[in-house]
Amino acid sequence: MQLEIRPDPAEVGRARRWARSRLAGSGIQADEPLAETVILLVSELVTNAVVHTGRPAVLRLSLPHAVTEGATVRLEVADRSGRAPVPRCAEDDATGGRGLALVDGLADRWGWSVESTGKRIWCELDRCSKSSEVTAACGGGAVACGGGAAFEGLAYEAV
């Protein structure tokens, strides 16, 4: 399943609606923590593609055929920019700059790869008791910022 994304901020809302309908069609209810987390990740990755590339992108959502414990949901955003995603540390009053930290904190795995026409950023969520909780720890590690400071044990809540 995929959705073509135009380089327009309004596309973020359309991507969330599209992902919600695909999740519901797979038996993942909108109020489940897994669905809430997937929608937040869709928002972050699509926003990054729209804001930082100014080019069209493609959102892909791979859902398991049977929604069981241990099933994996994969989300990918492919864009036409070869620029690498760069995690940033936002100031306390900044309105942006936290997207990749959220992806790192919420996804069980994530990464990116160079494509012939740009890049692909992906993340995966496992449906299990650990990721079914509403909060998720920062990838079990720390997100390093600036002068070597690290933020350990941060939790993000999908609301």
Backbone torsions as a table, in degrees:
resi	resn	phi	psi	omega
1	MET	NA	131.8	178.2
2	GLN	-144.5	158.5	-179.6
3	LEU	-134.2	127.7	175.6
4	GLU	-76.6	132.7	-177.4
5	ILE	-114.9	126.3	174.2
6	ARG	-83.5	156.6	178.5
7	PRO	-77.1	66.6	-175.9
8	ASP	-140.4	127.5	-179.0
9	PRO	-55.0	-26.4	178.3
10	ALA	-64.7	-19.1	-179.6
11	GLU	-67.4	-22.8	-179.9
12	VAL	-62.7	-46.1	177.6
13	GLY	-63.5	-40.9	177.9
14	ARG	-63.4	-39.4	178.4
15	ALA	-64.3	-40.4	177.5
16	ARG	-62.8	-45.9	179.8
17	ARG	-61.6	-43.5	178.9
18	TRP	-60.6	-46.6	-179.2
19	ALA	-64.4	-40.9	178.0
20	ARG	-58.8	-43.1	-178.9
21	SER	-67.3	-35.8	178.1
22	ARG	-68.9	-40.1	178.1
23	LEU	-62.8	-46.7	179.9
24	ALA	-60.5	-40.0	178.6
25	GLY	-65.6	-19.6	178.2
26	SER	-97.1	3.1	178.7
27	GLY	88.1	10.0	176.7
28	ILE	-96.9	111.9	-174.5
29	GLN	-72.7	146.7	-176.2
30	ALA	-58.7	-29.3	-177.8
31	ASP	-90.6	1.5	176.3
32	GLU	-73.3	141.6	177.3
33	PRO	-55.2	-36.0	178.5
34	LEU	-60.4	-45.0	179.8
35	ALA	-64.4	-43.3	179.9
36	GLU	-61.3	-40.2	-180.0
37	THR	-69.0	-42.7	177.9
38	VAL	-59.4	-43.6	-178.8
39	ILE	-64.3	-40.4	177.2
40	LEU	-63.4	-41.7	178.7
41	LEU	-66.0	-39.4	175.1
42	VAL	-58.3	-47.3	179.9
43	SER	-57.1	-47.3	-176.6
44	GLU	-66.2	-48.2	-176.1
45	LEU	-70.5	-38.4	177.9
46	VAL	-69.1	-41.5	177.0
47	THR	-58.2	-45.7	179.0
48	ASN	-59.1	-44.1	-179.4
49	ALA	-63.7	-44.0	-177.4
50	VAL	-69.4	-46.5	-174.1
51	VAL	-75.8	-43.5	-171.5
52	HIS	-91.4	-13.3	179.4
53	THR	-112.6	-33.2	-176.5
54	GLY	64.8	23.2	-177.9
55	ARG	-128.9	161.0	176.2
56	PRO	-60.5	156.3	179.3
57	ALA	-143.5	170.5	176.2
58	VAL	-128.5	126.6	175.5
59	LEU	-97.9	127.8	176.4
60	ARG	-121.3	139.2	178.3
61	LEU	-129.2	118.5	178.4
62	SER	-107.7	116.5	-177.5
63	LEU	-112.2	147.3	178.4
64	PRO	-67.9	149.2	177.1
65	HIS	-65.5	-39.8	177.5
66	ALA	-117.8	124.5	-178.9
67	VAL	-84.6	94.5	-179.4
68	THR	-127.7	166.5	175.6
69	GLU	-61.2	135.9	-177.7
70	GLY	93.8	-10.9	177.8
71	ALA	-69.2	148.8	-177.6
72	THR	-115.1	134.6	172.8
73	VAL	-103.9	128.9	179.6
74	ARG	-117.9	134.0	179.7
75	LEU	-122.1	133.6	178.9
76	GLU	-135.9	142.4	170.8
77	VAL	-127.8	117.2	177.6
78	ALA	-104.9	129.5	178.0
79	ASP	-127.7	174.3	-175.1
80	ARG	-100.1	25.8	177.3
81	SER	-112.4	134.2	177.8
82	GLY	-85.7	-1.4	-179.9
83	ARG	-67.7	131.5	179.2
84	ALA	-68.4	145.4	173.5
85	PRO	-69.6	133.6	-176.7
86	VAL	-120.0	111.3	175.2
87	PRO	-63.1	138.2	179.0
88	ARG	-123.2	159.9	172.2
89	CYS	-109.9	114.8	-176.5
90	ALA	-84.8	146.2	172.6
91	GLU	-66.8	159.6	-177.7
92	ASP	-54.4	-37.6	-175.8
93	ASP	-96.5	5.6	179.7
94	ALA	-70.9	145.7	179.5
95	THR	-93.8	-2.9	178.8
96	GLY	-146.5	-176.5	176.3
97	GLY	96.0	7.5	-178.3
98	ARG	-111.3	0.3	-172.5
99	GLY	-56.9	-52.4	-177.9
100	LEU	-70.4	-28.5	174.4
101	ALA	-65.6	-38.6	176.1
102	LEU	-65.5	-43.6	178.3
103	VAL	-59.8	-46.1	179.7
104	ASP	-61.4	-38.0	-177.6
105	GLY	-77.1	-30.0	-174.3
106	LEU	-97.3	-33.4	-176.5
107	ALA	-81.2	149.2	174.0
108	ASP	-74.1	-31.7	177.0
109	ARG	-150.2	149.7	172.4
110	TRP	-157.6	161.4	178.2
111	GLY	-176.6	-169.9	178.4
112	TRP	-152.5	158.7	178.9
113	SER	-144.3	152.7	176.3
114	VAL	-79.1	135.9	176.8
115	GLU	-114.5	167.0	-179.9
116	SER	-62.1	-29.1	-178.5
117	THR	-111.1	8.5	-178.8
118	GLY	159.8	-123.7	179.8
119	LYS	-146.6	164.9	177.3
120	ARG	-130.2	124.3	174.0
121	ILE	-106.9	132.6	-176.1
122	TRP	-133.9	158.0	171.2
123	CYS	-149.8	155.5	-179.8
124	GLU	-131.2	144.5	175.6
125	LEU	-125.2	129.1	175.9
126	ASP	-93.4	135.3	177.3
127	ARG	-87.5	97.4	179.6
128	CYS	-149.8	176.5	-175.8
129	SER	-61.0	-34.1	-179.3
130	LYS	-65.7	-49.9	-176.2
131	SER	-87.4	-0.7	175.8
132	SER	-82.8	-7.4	176.0
133	GLU	-75.6	153.3	-177.4
134	VAL	-69.3	-29.5	179.3
135	THR	-106.0	153.3	178.9
136	ALA	-137.6	136.7	178.5
137	ALA	-75.6	158.8	-178.3
138	CYS	-65.4	79.8	172.9
139	GLY	51.3	19.7	-180.0
140	GLY	73.2	2.1	-176.7
141	GLY	-131.7	-143.4	-178.2
142	ALA	-131.5	150.9	174.8
143	VAL	-102.2	113.8	-177.6
144	ALA	-81.4	142.0	-179.3
145	CYS	-136.9	149.7	169.8
146	GLY	43.1	-117.6	-173.3
147	GLY	-83.7	38.0	175.4
148	GLY	88.0	2.7	177.0
149	ALA	-67.9	150.5	179.2
150	ALA	-133.0	147.0	178.2
151	PHE	-112.0	104.8	-177.9
152	GLU	-102.6	147.5	174.5
153	GLY	71.9	13.5	175.7
154	LEU	-66.4	146.8	175.8
155	ALA	-124.0	143.5	177.5
156	TYR	-116.5	140.3	179.4
157	GLU	-114.2	129.7	176.4
158	ALA	-86.1	114.8	-179.5
159	VAL	-120.7	NA	NA
